[in-house]
Amino acid sequence: MTSITGHFINGQHATSSGNNTCDVFNPATAQVTHKVSLATAEDCDKAIASATAAANSWASTTPLNRSRVLFRFKALLEQHSDELAAMITAEHGKVFSDAKGELTRGLEVVEFACGIPHLIKGEHSTDVGRGVDSYSLMQPLGVVAGITPFNFPAMVPMWMFPVAIACGNTFILKPSERDPSVAMRIAELLTEAGLPKGVFTVLNGDKFAVDTLIQHPDVSAISFVGSTPIAQYIYDESAKYGKRAQALGGAKNHMVVMPDADIDGTVNALMGAAYGSAGERCMAISVAVAVGDETADALIEKLTPKVKALRIGNGIGHQQEMEMGPLVSKAHLDKVTGYVDQGVAEGADLIVDGRNIATTDGAEGFFIGGCLFDNVKPGMRIYQEEIFGPVLAVVRVETLEEAIALINSHEYANGTAIFTRDGGAARNYANRIHVGMVGINVPIPVPMAFHSFGGWKRSVFGPLNMHGNDGVRFYTRMKTVTQRWPENLQAEFTMPTMK
Ligand code: NAD
């Protein structure tokens, strides 16, 4: 009988009150491995009630003691990293070493959050007026929720909950239905680390659970990462219900390749950035903007054999690891394949066709090989839309100015990179490009945990990004106290000013 993953509520596993479930696949074999419950109204109520019940006591736990739980959690994450990475590979499909990398990037946010006593010290001014001091308190919001995508089932939740709970909130995670298991294991490890029950909840589900979290009066803030249409919906709905929200959306990330770039190094960087994790990364490079035909020709010549030679198969269980696993689902495979068909129909040159390839290891799951298009034009759908697969488009331009104008007119603006040996060109690019995260000879410029992660334009909704100082600001509200210890207060009928 297929097992059913339920929820994690009030410090323990909980079965759903209903029978609505969704299949969870191993995308490398196309087999259903288990099912996940989709929360009912009763499940949502239980989850929110337990998070609400835990909120006051957790908020009054000292920041130092909250941080100590996170220190223990960090040690457990390290201890169980192989097990957690294998769970990611089994449901997402990315190769094992990539899954370990995802965990490390999540763990870095835990390390950042361990510094919470320092991060929420607030501000203090002595003598803002004669005998008057002012200071700020950064206080938790209460119950907050995070809704996360399939492509980073461990890292994206860890962008959110370590900071949220370090700040004194209780956190409800609604993971992706595609790969829910690692979130459940994380909940167990947090409990083992000493996190009190109700502080971290996993509520599995679909749109119904998401809508319930947004609409419920006891949930104070919503963090979201996923596709742009849903990000915008989450942001709009949260505003409607008077909640603060941060909603990160989709991407189309361009790498500008200048004529003076080290072409071999650039090609290596592009291979990892375009085809790693089968392109299912919000920071994947999906467009290479070659400045000059010579640059474009050299890129195509060097990329072609490498894309054809990609080792593709099951992301775990081989002596020599694969470089690319499958896509997450049959529906997503059909979508990505459809985009390749579309690119051909639109007139782009398909240099490497990954459709219908045989995998290196004979695995028969939701696989597509690396695809490479040349002469992609800005009007084409394969240029404008997020494909989220191993499909790299080469666009040819004549100047850096043209590249900047092209990229600045795209609706998405998550990450970008420039490869060059010219410091002036790199500086010019970094200053003038309208994109949230910029790499200079760094293909995937994901900011470290102590900086903040987020794009611009339709890649993000809301002013505060993930982790770093923005994360702390998002999960706290500031209270400013103005105090004096007066001896003889006089009545004052005009606007108070400091004397
Ligand atoms: P998705 O938008 O389909 O789903 C994300 C979450 O929203 C899931 O938990 C899902 O259950 C929920 N959801 C889906 N439809 C919903 C609806 N109609 N109403 C309410 N909730 C709904 O995204 P995905 O396919 O899981 O993830 C891939 C997308 O995420 C890509 O677009 C990728 O660029 C984006 N992404 C962005 C970032 C970033 O930092 N900007 C990071 C990772 C992924």
Residues whose N, C-alpha, C, O or C-beta is under 5 A from the ligand:
A	BS01	NAD	I147 T148 P149 F150 N151 K174 P175 S176 E177 G205 D206 K207 V210 V225 G226 S227 T228 I230 L248 G249 G250 A251 C282 S459
